[in-house]
Every structure is written in C-alpha cells, then in structure tokens.
Amino acid sequence: MTGATGFIGRRCLPVALNAGFEVHAVSSRGNPPGAQPAVSWHRADLLDPAAVREIVERVKPSHLLHLAWIAKPGVFWTSEENLDWLAASVQLFRSFYAHGGERALGVGTCAEYAWAAEDLREDKTPLKPYTPYGRCKLAASLGLEAAAAVFGKSAAWARLFFPYGPGEPSERLIPTVIRGLLKGESVECTHGHQVRDFIFVDDVADALIKILGSSATGAFNVGSGRALSLRDVVAIICAKLGRAELVRFGARPAPPGDPERVVADMTRMKKKMGWQPSWSIEAGMDRTIAAWRETIT
C-alpha cells in the first residue's frame, strides 16, 4: 500500500488486515508513531524509480493499492508535481506486474469527469478533466490499464468523490467550519450553493479494500450518491455545535471554474460489489467533530 500515512491510507490499513491481507505499507518517512504492529513498514521515495524497483523486487506483493499522490490543499489542482506522480505511478505499475504482481487498484478522482448536472457515471459521463490534477490522474488510469494488459494481469481504478472525517487536512471546508465554531471564531465561506457528494473516510477505506479483493476490472465511483450543498453540510455542523452566526457565506469568492454540482452515480458499485456506504452524514459528522474537539481541548 502506498500513501499509507495519508488521510485515507491510515484508515485502509486495519480494513486490509481484517480482510486477510498481509499488509506492507510504504512511506517516505518510514514507520510512523503509533503504527499497527501487524503492518510491515518500508521507507522509500516513490518518485525515485530505482527505489520503486528495489522495494517491489524485495516485497514481491500480490496486490497493490496505490494511494500516494500530491494532496496539499490549494496546491494539488495545478501543481507540476502531478507530472512527477504520473510518471512515478506508471513506473510503479510496471514494476509491480513485472515482479509477479497479480492485481492493482489505483486511486483516482471525480475530477477526471466532465462536470455535469446529472450524477456522474463510469460508463456514460465523458472523461474530460479541467485541471492538471484530473488530467494526470486520468492518464495514470490509462497507464495502469495498459500495464495490466501488457502483463496479462488484473487492474481496477477507484474515482473518489469528497472524503471527510478524522484526519482530513485542516484547510478543507468541514475542518475549517468545525474548528472555527469550536473556537468561537468567524468562518468565511463562499456562497455555499455548490452541490457535492461527501463520503465518510471509513466508508472510503471499506470500498477500496472491497474493490481490491475482488476480480472486477474497470473504474468504480467511490462516493455516497447523496447530493448535499455546502450550505447543507455547514447547517449539519451548526446544528451540532451551534454558533451559526459565526458562519459568513459569500465572504470568500468561489474558486475559478468551481462546478455547480459533483455527485456520484453509485449503481456500478452496488451491482458489481454489492456495496453501499454505511455511514450517514450525521453519524460521520459526529465522529469528525469528536476528533477535532480532542485536538482543540
């Protein structure tokens, strides 16, 4: 597993162990504090092709879950580092299969799609990313598909929508609102009418390991299938914490090209995987608020 110390990767580790996988986790920082003893940790720079070949040859994994990518909020959409991660990902896929790997799951993004008013669907919505991040993720998915075809192995691709939960980067909307209300500080937001598909991080981890352990190929949306405006999400947080008067909608401009609606069609996950989210937005927000309250108090 790459990206094992990240927001999503950390939640995937126990799920993968519970699913019966022998888990080898790769991090540029090595074994993190409080790491699970059942996980074998490996330190490697995935942007170094020689390091990638060495670790794959040494571990000889049967399965690969590739999560690592640039993810710094406000930077990743346009950063040239996306090109580095595209090249590194293709090299990783090639090395994985060349050393006996059987099945790989790459993790992409809903930003690979052309934004549309209707729910985004794997077999119908055009793939037309508007950002370097989305373009490089789409290119990585094609690289994975090509590598699997060359070596005659199995591959799948997960397109994540909007994960939230404990450990989410603090600059994002939900942590910003929660921290502001807990501290009694003003929270500046955009107009808030954008509609998004938020999914609790534990559901994301469960979905990814479900796909990884299957034999299904192709792309899969990983979302909740529930449309919520940003105002709706903020209202849920305010209902739990109060202090709604601290939220200032319209105080910040919406980012250029910000889509009006991004929601997943989850039909394929339900039919192929028999999977659907188990966390409601309300329950997920309770867990998220509790985690942030511990860091503040």
Order of alpha helices (4+ residues) and beta strands (2+ residues): alpha-beta-beta-alpha-beta-alpha-beta-alpha-beta-beta-alpha-beta-beta-beta-alpha-beta-beta-alpha-beta-beta-alpha
